[in-house]
């Protein structure tokens, strides 16, 4: 157990941006023009099934000319999009077995430097893939656009930006998590109470942001197009052996696809609230931590090592604190219920429609892009979340 204040800056967590990459870069140096050109045209190249040919003509570039973290994150975003286009351009039945070395080697090396697996993850697609239309304007969905795209048009852009809006709504919540941990360390009950109230408010705003999905993302486009391009090569029947990264290793690698299950927000909130996930769902969520930027993963782990919040709330015996704690847990449970309804619409119902019409991404029907068995997994996670509610019969005075 760690009895020291938490300093979010140490974990590259920003007071004003949370886990979001602040003002991502949009252009790489001239040397990387071959990557930029493919990334800028990747949707058209996919549509005309020319990504593979374009990649084969690409020179093998070194990552040494990338200066600084933000340039490295942009390069990862760009290469991640090219890889997804390369793997999935011919649909789920036409997946390939190997990435050519001109793509595999720099992508792998860069991923090693950044401590993330060589596949497109939430931290790329959402956290590092945005710019303001009006540079002086606010972080609102109307004022945002993505830097790189994949097939799916406005719905793909909407999917990335709505997910970003949930992360934006979580920023005060991430601040509140730090406040709560620091109040626990100093046993400052009034400050803890305020932190829990702030956290609940932030979670409720995250739910409001999630509802924007209905306005910005068409469920059939999501199901039939977008999901494929976010899919990985772990537990995916289309790529049972995984993917060989030529010039990197002799045997193929298996990695899960991009999913907001890789967001550090929910795992940090769960750790603070003492939510205990069980068995397979816990295993999946723990594995998703490997897809987070390392500093953010360490932040989540650090929250888990703080003094126990539910333990303190129970020991304290203050009914106001207990009720504020339970409100937090219930708001997070409500977010998860809303998310399950979204998944019903965008995966189950859209999948049933696609099946009737004989199209859609067949192997992904029962699975999420991360490779999980969707509904039973999500319901277990929500159930475990709700079990975090404390009753008031075991209270003692502080
Ligand atoms: C069309 C929209 C969405 C769909 C269809 C969807 C689907 C899924 C699926 C299938 C999973 C299971 C894990 C996997 O296979 O990757 C999952 C997990 C998860 N998703 Fe989403 N998702 C959507 C949007 C979002 C958004 C916007 C967020 C929040 C930023 C989010 C947060 C999560 C979290 C935190 C998990 C892990 C389970 C949990 O902690 O409750 N999802 N999602």
Boltz pocket constraint, residues with backbone or C-beta under 6 A from the ligand:
constraints:
  - pocket:
      binder: B
      contacts: [[A, 159], [A, 162], [A, 163], [A, 166], [A, 167], [A, 210], [A, 213], [A, 217], [A, 222], [A, 257], [A, 258], [A, 259], [A, 260], [A, 261], [A, 262], [A, 263], [A, 266], [A, 336], [A, 339], [A, 342], [A, 343], [A, 346], [A, 347], [A, 367], [A, 368], [A, 369], [A, 370], [A, 371], [A, 372], [A, 373], [A, 374], [A, 377], [A, 378], [A, 381], [A, 382]]
      max_distance: 6.0
